[in-house]
Amino acid sequence: MKFYRYCFVFAACCALLACCVGCKKDSGSRAGLVPAAGVVMYQGQPVADAEIEMRPESDTQPNCVAVGRTDAQGKFTLMTDRPNDGALPGKYKTVVKKQAQTINGKPREEYEKELRESGDDVVFDKNKIKTEDLVPSKYSDPINTPLIVEIPAKGDKNITITLED
């Protein structure tokens, strides 16, 4: 689980860095951010522990990336440079990722836990790591994702992102 947290933190930091440069360039402040939250659904079920990244669809829109992560009920709240601060109004190309990693046929966390409990160093051949998308991979491509989400001028706390096969 730590690996996923590190990946999410790294991705969030990269997005925040891009956002800090882009969001602040236009106004010099966080002015204009509105509440943005919702739920991600796939096959009629909420998607837990998914990463969400929203990038402006248009070149005329300020370069302000918003990110979030779903909870156990598939709910998320977007942020730019501060937790839960929302997003700028506009249309966004939206990426949703949820992946699982296995090593020797076991979930990565379980494999690492067994190594630690046996007293062995947590070292393994990276070529044996298999990554599987748990939602359709078309949603993880920031350029070709079919998802477009519009954040209205007053914000939206009931965004529903529905993933399809």
C-alpha positions as CSV (number, residue, x, y, z in Angstrom):
1,M,0.0,0.0,0.0
2,K,2.9,2.3,0.7
3,F,4.1,2.1,-2.9
4,Y,0.7,3.3,-4.1
5,R,0.8,6.2,-1.6
6,Y,4.3,7.2,-2.8
7,C,3.1,7.0,-6.4
8,F,0.1,9.2,-5.7
9,V,2.1,11.7,-3.6
10,F,4.7,11.9,-6.4
11,A,1.9,12.4,-9.1
12,A,0.1,14.9,-6.9
13,C,3.4,16.9,-6.3
14,C,4.1,17.0,-10.0
15,A,0.5,18.2,-10.7
16,L,0.7,20.7,-7.9
17,L,4.0,22.1,-9.2
18,A,2.5,22.5,-12.7
19,C,-0.6,24.0,-11.1
20,C,1.3,26.5,-8.9
21,V,3.1,27.8,-12.0
22,G,-0.1,27.9,-14.1
23,C,-2.7,29.0,-11.5
24,K,-0.7,31.8,-10.1
25,K,0.5,33.1,-13.5
26,D,-2.8,34.7,-14.4
27,S,-4.0,36.2,-11.2
28,G,-1.1,36.1,-8.7
29,S,-3.5,34.3,-6.3
30,R,-5.8,31.4,-5.9
31,A,-8.7,33.6,-7.0
32,G,-11.3,31.8,-9.1
33,L,-11.1,28.3,-7.6
34,V,-14.5,26.8,-7.0
35,P,-15.6,23.6,-5.1
36,A,-15.3,20.5,-7.2
37,A,-16.1,17.0,-5.9
38,G,-18.0,13.9,-6.9
39,V,-17.8,10.1,-7.4
40,V,-16.2,7.7,-9.9
41,M,-18.3,4.7,-11.0
42,Y,-17.4,1.6,-13.0
43,Q,-19.7,-1.3,-13.8
44,G,-22.3,0.2,-11.5
45,Q,-19.9,0.3,-8.5
46,P,-17.9,3.1,-6.9
47,V,-14.2,3.0,-7.7
48,A,-12.1,3.1,-4.5
49,D,-8.5,4.3,-4.4
50,A,-8.4,5.7,-8.0
51,E,-6.2,8.7,-8.9
52,I,-7.9,11.5,-10.8
53,E,-6.2,14.2,-12.8
54,M,-7.9,17.0,-14.6
55,R,-6.0,19.0,-17.2
56,P,-7.6,22.0,-19.1
57,E,-9.0,20.9,-22.4
58,S,-8.4,24.2,-24.1
59,D,-5.1,26.1,-24.7
60,T,-7.0,29.3,-23.8
61,Q,-7.9,28.0,-20.4
62,P,-5.3,28.7,-17.6
63,N,-2.9,25.8,-17.2
64,C,-4.2,24.7,-13.8
65,V,-4.3,21.0,-13.1
66,A,-6.6,19.6,-10.5
67,V,-6.1,16.2,-8.8
68,G,-7.9,14.0,-6.4
69,R,-8.1,10.4,-5.1
70,T,-11.2,8.4,-4.5
71,D,-12.1,7.1,-1.0
72,A,-13.7,3.7,-0.3
73,Q,-17.0,4.9,-1.6
74,G,-15.5,6.2,-4.8
75,K,-15.9,9.9,-3.7
76,F,-13.2,12.5,-4.4
77,T,-12.6,16.2,-3.8
78,L,-10.3,18.0,-6.3
79,M,-7.4,20.1,-5.3
80,T,-4.8,22.3,-6.9
81,D,-2.1,23.7,-4.5
82,R,-4.0,23.1,-1.2
83,P,-6.0,20.1,0.0
84,N,-9.7,20.3,-1.2
85,D,-9.3,23.8,-2.6
86,G,-11.3,22.9,-5.8
87,A,-10.6,23.7,-9.4
88,L,-10.9,26.6,-11.8
89,P,-14.2,26.6,-13.8
90,G,-13.8,25.2,-17.3
91,K,-13.6,21.9,-19.3
92,Y,-11.1,19.3,-18.4
93,K,-9.6,16.2,-20.0
94,T,-9.9,13.8,-17.2
95,V,-7.6,10.9,-16.3
96,V,-8.7,8.1,-14.0
97,K,-6.2,5.5,-13.0
98,K,-6.4,2.5,-10.7
99,Q,-3.7,-0.2,-10.9
100,A,-2.6,-3.3,-9.0
101,Q,0.9,-4.7,-8.9
102,T,1.8,-8.4,-8.3
103,I,5.1,-10.1,-7.8
104,N,5.4,-13.8,-8.3
105,G,1.6,-13.9,-8.4
106,K,1.0,-12.2,-5.1
107,P,-0.1,-8.6,-4.5
108,R,3.0,-6.4,-4.1
109,E,2.1,-5.4,-0.5
110,E,1.6,-9.1,0.6
111,Y,4.9,-10.1,-1.1
112,E,6.8,-7.3,0.7
113,K,5.2,-8.1,4.0
114,E,6.2,-11.7,3.7
115,L,9.8,-10.7,3.0
116,R,9.9,-8.3,6.0
117,E,8.4,-11.0,8.3
118,S,11.0,-13.5,7.2
119,G,13.8,-11.1,8.0
120,D,14.8,-10.8,4.4
121,D,15.6,-7.5,2.7
122,V,12.7,-6.1,0.6
123,V,14.6,-6.6,-2.7
124,F,13.1,-8.1,-5.7
125,D,13.6,-8.3,-9.5
126,K,11.7,-5.4,-11.1
127,N,11.2,-7.5,-14.2
128,K,8.9,-9.8,-12.1
129,I,6.5,-6.9,-11.2
130,K,3.3,-7.1,-13.2
131,T,1.0,-4.1,-13.3
132,E,-2.6,-4.5,-14.1
133,D,-5.1,-1.7,-14.9
134,L,-8.3,-2.2,-12.8
135,V,-10.2,0.3,-14.9
136,P,-10.1,0.5,-18.7
137,S,-6.6,1.8,-19.7
138,K,-8.1,4.3,-22.2
139,Y,-8.9,6.5,-19.1
140,S,-5.2,6.6,-18.0
141,D,-4.0,8.3,-21.2
142,P,-3.9,12.1,-20.6
143,I,-3.9,12.9,-24.3
144,N,-6.5,10.4,-25.6
145,T,-8.8,10.0,-22.6
146,P,-12.5,10.2,-23.7
147,L,-13.5,11.8,-20.4
148,I,-14.3,15.5,-20.5
149,V,-15.6,17.1,-17.3
150,E,-16.9,20.6,-17.0
151,I,-16.6,22.5,-13.8
152,P,-19.2,25.3,-13.8
153,A,-18.5,28.9,-12.6
154,K,-20.1,28.2,-9.2
155,G,-18.5,24.8,-8.8
156,D,-20.0,21.3,-8.6
157,K,-19.9,18.9,-5.6
158,N,-21.9,16.2,-7.4
159,I,-19.7,15.4,-10.4
160,T,-20.3,11.8,-11.6
161,I,-17.5,10.2,-13.7
162,T,-18.8,7.0,-15.2
163,L,-16.2,4.6,-16.8
164,E,-17.3,2.2,-19.5
165,D,-15.5,-0.8,-21.1
